[in-house]
């Protein structure tokens, strides 16, 4: 990999200290740095920056938090270009390279000692009046929520047209394995290996005693419908980036898509060791 695109959340890298270090390190190893035209919209313009440079890159390195990485990745996967994240945020599950590891990371990349992981994605189709209203794809999750209203949602959930449960709840998170450490986890969902192929369905604050997450196989289709009598507007949120409004009688279909997110990995550490260190700051004895 010689042509490397660099995308930075300038609000996270004040003065571009780490961006400049990264550029210097890439050029030191004979690489070509591809930079976008500076965008005045901050993180909101990152997808435009990725679209500008993707046609010239072998790899995109993103400096920021997981939110920055996710926004960039939602553009990069369309070009089948691998991503690498440098963490300038807090936890950093997607941006798993720490800022103190920049030079070492670049050396490993140019030495060819890396692997490319392919992460499963899901498609989201919203139907209104039985007709397709909107379609999108998610890297992390698709969330149905009640938005700003104070009315509980009644969401009927099906797997392959088999009824599972009608959840009185604040919403439902449908997550990929990559998204299992994001909103899904906060809602009580399980942590799974991000290279798995499955879909995690977790109700948010369900008003029933026995509710818990359930996991669908990659080939299964999930349908969630809003109760007919619901007269208010609920929200469908895709990766925390795109919002759609739904109401009573509308339904959502979630299934695995053929699209994949490619992530460049240079660290052979076990995923669950990373989880332990990120959440508990615990090292091996």
N, C-alpha and C positions, 0 to 999 in steps of 0.2 A: 504494500500500500504506500503510494507516494503522494497522491493528491488528497490532502486532508482539509476538509471544511471545518471551520471553527465558529461556533455559535455561542454567544455570551449573553447572559442576563446582566446587563450593566448595573442594575440595582443591587445585585449580589457581589459584583466585582468592581468596587469603587476604585476609580483610577486605572482600571484594567490591569492591575498588578499580576494576577494569575494568567490572564489571557496573554500578556506580553511574555511571561515566562514560558508558556506553552508554545507560542509561535517561535521563540528563540530556540527552544529545544527541538522542535520539528525541523527547522531549517538547519540546525547543527548536524542532524542525521541525514541531510540531503533531501528532505521532503519539500513539497510545494504546498504552501498554505493558501487556502481559498477562503477569502473573507467576503461577506455580503456588504452591500451598501448600508451604512449605519441607518438604523430605523429609529425614528423619534417616538415610536409607540411603546417602547420598553418591551416587556414580556409579551404584550398583546401582538407585537409585530413579528414575533419569532418565526411563525409559520411562513410568513412572506419571505423572510431571510433564507429559510431552508429551501423554499421553492426556487429562489434565485440561484443558489449555488449547487443544488443536487446534481445537475447534469454534468458537472465537472469534478465530482468527488468520488473517491474510493471509500471514504469513511467520513463520518461527521462526529466531531467531538463537541460535546455540549457542556458549558460551564454554568452551573446554577444549582437549583434544587430539583427535587423530583417533579415539581410542577413545570419547571422550565423544560426539563427533559421530555416530559410527556407531550407538551405542546409541540416541540421540535419533532418528536418521533411520529406524531400523527401526520406530519407532512412527509417525513423521510421514508416511511414504510412504503409509500406509493411508488417510490423510485427503487425499491429493493436494495437500499444502501444501509449497511450496518451503522449502529450508533454506539458511542461510548460516552458515559457521563462522568464528569468531575464534580464532586459534591462541594458546593458552596452554601448548602442549606443546613438542615438539621439531621434527620435520620439518614436519608439517602439510600433507598433500596435500589432505585433505578440508576442513580448516580453513585456508583459504588467505589469510585476512585477518590481518595482524599487528596486535598490540595497539596499536602506535603509529599505526595507520591508522583507528581507530574513528570519530573525528569526520568524517573525509573520507569514509569508507564510508557513514555515515548520510546525509550531504549528497547523495551520488550517488544513493542509493536514493530519497530524496524528490524528487530532480530527475528521476527516471524513466530515468536512464541506466544501465540494466542489461539483462541478458538471462537467460532461464531455460533452463538446460540439462537435458535429459532423459537420465538414465543408465539403461542396460540393467541388468536384474536377472535372476537365474537361480532356478529352482525346484529343490528337492532332494526326491526321494522315496526312502524307504528301504523295501525289501521283505524280509520274513522269511517263509520257507516259501512264497514266491510271492505272498504277500499284502502289501498296503500296510500298513506299520507306522507310519510318521511322514512328515509333509510339512512343508516350510518354504520360505522364500524368502531369498535372500542378495543383499546389496548389493556386498560385496567378494568373498567366496569361500566355498567349501565344501571342507573338508579331511578326508580320511581319514588317520588316524594310528594308530600302534601304542600310543599312550598311554604308560603307565608300564612296559609289559612289554619284555623284552629280546629278543623273537623277531621275526624279520623277517616282513613281510607279503608275500604273493603275491597281487597284484591284477591280474586280467585286465580289459583295457580295450577297449571297443568304441565305434565311432561308427556310428550307424544300423544296429546289429546286425552291422557288419563288424568282425572281430577286428583289433585294432591291435597289442597286445603284452601279454605277461604280465610285469609288473614285480615282481621281488624287491626290496623297498624298505622305507623307513620310513613311506611314505604317499604320497598324491597330493593336489596342490592343484588345484582347478578354480575358476578366477577369472574374474570379469567384467573388462572393460576398466578400470573404476574400481579394481578390486582388483589391477591389474597392478603397482602400485608398493608393494604390501604383502607378504604372505607369499610370494606367487608369485615376486616378484623375488628374495627371499632364497633361494629354492630354485633359482634359476638361470633363471627365466622371463623373457620379453621385456617391455619397457615398450611399451605401446601407448596411443594417444590414447584418453582416457576416454570420448569421445563415439562411439567405434566400437561396432559390434554384432558380437561374436564371443565365443567361450569359449576360455580358455587352460588347457591341461592340462599340469601339470608334476609329474613324479615327484620324491619327496623322497629323496635319497641312494640312488639306484637301484644295485643290485649288478650292473650290466652296463656294458660299455664304450661303447656307441653311443647311450645314452639321451639324449634332449633333450626339450624341450617340443614339443607340437604344438597347433595352433590349429584349432578347429572353427568352421564358419559358424553364424550365429545360428539358422538353422532346423534344425540337426542336433541329434541326441540322443546324449548320452554315457552309457554304462553302465559301471560299475566293480563287479566282483564279487570277493568274498573267497574264496580257495581253500577247497574243501569240507573239507579236513583240518585247517584252522586251528581249534584247540580253545580258544583264548584270546579275550579280548574286545578288540576295537579300537574306536576312537572316530570318530564323525563330528561335526565342529565347524562350525557355521554362523556365519559372521561373527565368530568368537571369542566368541559370546554364548550359543549353545545347543549342548548336547552330547547325543549319542545313542550308545548302545552297539550294536555289530554283531559278528557272529562268522562262522565258516565257513559258506559257502552263502548268506549274505545278499548283497544287491546294492543299488546306489545308481544312480538315474537322474537325470541333470542335463540341463536344457534351459532355453531362454529362457522367461521368463514375461511375461505382458502387463503386469505391474506395472512402474512406472517410479519412480525417485527424481528429484525435481526439485531442482536446485541453482541458487540465484541467483548470478550472476557479474557482478561490476562491473569486472573487470580484463580488458583485451583482450590481455594478454600471451600469447604462444604457449606451449602446454603444455610443449614440450620446452625452452623457455627457463626455465620454472619448474623443471623437473627439473634442469637444469644448475645453477641457483642453489641449489636445495635440497640436492643431493648434493655438489656440488663448490664451492659458494660462489664461482662464477666469473661475472663480469659480461662483457658484450660489450666488445670492444676499441674 
